[in-house]
Amino acid sequence: MDNSRSLGPLLREYRDRLLPTDLGLPRLPGSRRTPGLRRAELAELAGVSEDYIKRLEQGRSHPSASVVNSLARALRLSQAEYEQLSALSGHAIAAPGAVHRTIDAATQQLLERLGDTPVAVYDAGWTLLAYNAIGVRVFGEPADNAHQRNMAWRFFMEPANFGWASDAQEKQFKTALVADLRDAANRYPHDADLAKLIAELRASHGGFDDLWCSGSAAKFVGTTGVTHHPNVGLITLDANALTVPAGDLKMVVFTAKPGTRDAHRLTALGEDHTRLLHYPQ
């Protein structure tokens, strides 16, 4: 795919090739000064302002992923054209279906073999799909409800058994988590469950909504925090996120610094790692 073109001229090209009647808009009286759609007509179809379309075409604004999706629908772009528009705008391509919520065989194998290390597998929207047994021993049994298994829901809406050394660390983690959710929503715009989760979080938690509106592009790759276990006490853990391409999943591996009290406490919780726990959708 040729990504050497500029966004502004491409938008004008897409706009010029359409007529209002092609999109169900009324034919206005008088002659049209230019071929195709007027900026005002495209703005109405895409749900943005005419001035914003002008700034995009002049290269003075950068569209969000949601605006790219709206423009693609308004301009009736083909999949290839949509992908080019997304690439020129610097955004991920939206998937046609829903978030994958099943685990592939290779990831399942890793869960089975990493028996001494807490591991959790999440879907693209950060909802827990599976823990290995030591993961359950460290963090406890999650609820059956999908919302309550979602990492964002847990850390914004409920008391979480995981803390940070500073407020700055916590803010960095939550900012990255919200950015990941925004990215998932842009890539899976037709997933009703994900859209519902985000809508409820935005309506129920002002801090989540503020981070959502900030437009941060941070990504969650890892953090260090402390969890309190009722049997062994405090454990400091490094949480590192790995991407699983098959199914667009996220695997989070929790480890403790070797030779520390935390490592010994983690070992004490890992005596029985013969079972995997999967959670229904």
DOSERO-875821 format. One record per residue (C-alpha): residue in three letters; x, y, z. Coordinates in steps of 0.2 Angstrom, whole numbers, padded with zeros to 4 digits, always signed. Each point is the difference from the previous one (the first is absolute). Last residue first. Example, Ala and Ser with C-alpha at 12.3 -4.5 7.8 and 13.67 -1.06 7.14 Angstrom:
BEGIN
SER+0068-0005+0036/ALA-0006-0017+0003/
//
This chain:
BEGIN
GLN-0090-0073+0145/PRO+0004-0015+0011/TYR+0017+0000+0010/HIS+0014-0012-0003/LEU+0010-0007+0015/LEU+0015-0011-0003/ARG+0005-0014+0011/THR+0016-0009+0005/HIS+0009+0014+0009/ASP+0000-0006+0018/GLU+0015+0006+0010/GLY+0001+0017-0008/LEU-0005+0011+0015/ALA+0016-0003+0010/THR+0010+0005-0016/LEU-0008+0017+0000/ARG+0004+0002+0018/HIS+0018-0004-0004/ALA+0001+0011-0014/ASP-0007+0015+0010/ARG+0013-0003+0014/THR+0013+0002-0013/GLY+0012-0012-0009/PRO-0007+0003-0017/LYS-0010+0016-0003/ALA-0018-0005-0001/THR-0010-0004-0016/PHE-0018+0003-0007/VAL-0002-0004-0018/VAL-0015+0009-0010/MET-0005-0008-0016/LYS-0010+0011-0012/LEU-0010-0007-0014/ASP-0003+0005-0018/GLY-0007-0017-0005/ALA+0017-0007-0005/PRO+0012+0015+0001/VAL+0003-0003+0019/THR+0007+0017+0007/LEU+0010-0001+0016/ALA-0004+0010+0015/ASN+0012+0001+0015/ALA-0005+0001+0018/ASP+0014+0001+0013/LEU-0005-0005+0017/THR+0002+0005+0018/ILE-0008-0012+0012/LEU-0008+0005+0016/GLY-0007-0013+0012/VAL+0002-0019-0001/ASN-0017-0007+0004/PRO-0012+0015-0003/HIS+0010+0006-0016/HIS+0002+0018-0002/THR+0006+0006-0017/VAL+0014+0013-0003/GLY+0004+0008-0017/THR+0012+0001-0015/THR-0007+0004-0017/GLY+0001-0006-0018/VAL-0004+0002-0018/PHE-0015+0011+0001/LYS-0001+0011-0015/ALA+0000+0019+0000/ALA-0010+0009-0014/SER-0009+0013+0011/GLY-0016+0007-0007/SER-0004+0010+0016/CYS-0018-0004-0002/TRP+0002-0018+0006/LEU+0011+0006+0014/ASP-0013+0012+0006/ASP-0014-0013-0002/PHE+0010-0013+0010/GLY+0002+0013+0014/GLY-0018+0005-0001/HIS-0006-0018+0004/SER-0018-0006-0004/ALA-0004+0007-0017/ARG+0017-0003-0007/LEU+0001-0018+0007/GLU-0018-0004-0005/ALA+0004+0006-0018/ILE+0016-0010-0001/LEU-0008-0016+0006/LYS-0015+0003-0013/ALA+0012+0003-0014/LEU+0010-0016+0004/ASP-0016-0010+0001/ALA-0007+0007-0016/ASP+0016-0004-0011/HIS-0003+0009-0016/PRO+0014+0013+0002/TYR+0013-0013+0003/ARG+0016+0008-0005/ASN-0005+0017+0007/ALA-0007-0007+0015/ALA+0016-0010+0003/ASP+0010+0016-0002/ARG-0011+0009+0013/LEU+0002-0015+0012/ASP+0019+0000-0002/ALA+0000+0019+0003/VAL-0010-0003+0016/LEU+0013-0013+0006/ALA+0014+0012-0004/THR-0008+0014+0010/LYS-0004-0012+0014/PHE+0018-0006+0002/GLN+0008+0017-0001/LYS-0012+0007+0013/GLU+0004-0014+0012/GLN+0019+0003-0003/ALA-0003+0018+0004/ASP-0010-0003+0015/SER+0015-0009+0007/ALA+0006-0017+0006/TRP-0014-0009-0008/GLY-0014-0011+0006/PHE-0009-0016-0005/ASN-0015-0009+0008/ALA-0012+0012-0009/PRO-0015+0009+0008/GLU-0013+0001-0013/MET-0005+0012-0014/PHE+0016+0006-0008/PHE+0013-0014+0003/ARG-0012-0014-0002/TRP-0010+0008-0014/ALA+0016+0003-0010/MET+0006-0018+0003/ASN-0016-0008-0006/ARG-0005-0015+0011/GLN-0013+0010+0009/HIS-0008+0005-0017/ALA+0000-0018-0006/ASN-0010-0006+0015/ASP+0006-0017+0007/ALA+0010+0008+0014/PRO+0019-0002+0001/GLU+0008-0013+0012/GLY+0014+0008+0009/PHE+0016+0009-0005/VAL+0014-0011+0006/ARG-0008-0017+0000/VAL-0010+0004-0016/GLY+0016+0004-0009/ILE+0008-0016+0007/ALA-0014-0010-0008/ASN+0002+0007-0018/TYR-0012+0015-0004/ALA-0011+0001-0015/LEU-0011+0012-0010/LEU+0002+0016+0010/THR-0008+0015-0008/TRP+0013+0013-0006/GLY-0009+0006-0016/ALA+0012-0010-0012/ASP-0003-0016+0010/TYR+0009-0004+0016/VAL+0011-0015+0005/ALA+0007-0001+0018/VAL+0016-0008+0006/PRO+0007-0003+0017/THR+0017-0009-0001/ASP+0003-0017+0007/GLY-0011-0009-0012/LEU+0006+0008-0016/ARG-0003-0016-0010/GLU-0019+0000+0000/LEU-0002+0018-0004/LEU+0013-0002-0014/GLN-0010-0014-0007/GLN-0016+0010+0000/THR+0009+0014-0010/ALA+0006-0013-0013/ALA-0018-0007-0002/ASP-0009+0016-0002/ILE-0010+0009+0013/THR-0018+0006-0003/ARG-0008+0017+0002/HIS+0005+0008-0016/VAL-0007+0018-0001/ALA-0015+0002-0012/GLY+0000+0001-0019/PRO+0006+0011-0014/ALA+0017+0005+0008/ALA+0004+0018+0000/ILE+0017+0005-0007/ALA+0012+0008+0013/HIS+0003+0018-0002/GLY+0014+0011-0007/SER-0011+0011-0010/LEU+0008-0005-0016/ALA-0002-0018+0005/SER-0018+0002+0004/LEU-0004+0008-0017/GLN+0010-0014-0009/GLU-0010-0013+0010/TYR-0016+0009-0004/GLU+0004+0000-0019/ALA+0005-0019+0001/GLN-0017-0004+0009/SER-0010+0010-0013/LEU-0005+0018+0005/ARG-0018+0005+0001/LEU+0005+0019+0003/ALA-0011+0001+0015/ARG+0005-0017+0007/ALA+0018+0004-0003/LEU-0002+0017+0008/SER-0008-0007+0015/ASN+0014-0013+0002/VAL+0013+0013-0002/VAL-0009+0011+0013/SER+0001-0015+0012/ALA+0018-0002-0003/SER+0003+0018+0005/PRO+0004+0012-0015/HIS+0015+0011+0000/SER-0002+0019-0004/ARG+0008+0013-0010/GLY+0004-0011-0016/GLN-0011+0011-0011/GLU-0012-0014-0003/LEU-0002-0003+0018/ARG-0002+0018+0004/LYS-0014+0002-0012/ILE-0009-0016+0007/TYR+0002+0008+0017/ASP-0008+0017-0006/GLU-0015-0010-0007/SER-0003-0007+0017/VAL-0001-0018+0004/GLY-0013-0014+0000/ALA+0006-0009-0016/LEU-0015+0003-0010/GLU-0002+0018+0005/ALA+0018+0003-0003/LEU+0000-0008-0017/GLU-0014+0012-0005/ALA+0008+0015+0007/ARG+0016-0004-0009/ARG-0010-0001-0017/LEU-0002-0017-0008/GLY+0005-0003-0018/PRO+0005+0012-0013/THR+0004+0018+0004/ARG-0010+0016-0002/ARG-0017-0008+0000/SER-0014+0007-0010/GLY-0016+0007+0007/PRO-0012-0009+0012/LEU+0006-0013+0012/ARG-0002-0019-0004/PRO-0006-0009+0016/LEU+0012-0012+0008/GLY-0003-0018-0001/LEU+0018-0005-0002/ASP+0002-0001-0019/THR-0012+0015-0001/PRO+0014+0010+0008/LEU+0012-0005-0014/LEU+0016-0009+0004/ARG+0017+0001-0009/ASP+0005+0017+0007/ARG-0001-0006+0018/TYR+0012-0015-0003/GLU+0013+0011-0009/ARG-0002+0014+0013/LEU+0004-0013+0014/LEU+0015-0006-0010/PRO+0006+0018-0002/GLY+0000+0003+0019/LEU+0007-0017+0006/SER+0016+0001-0010/ARG+0006-0014-0011/SER+0015-0011+0003/ASN-0010-0014+0008/ASP-0001-0011-0016/MET-0007-0017+0005/
//
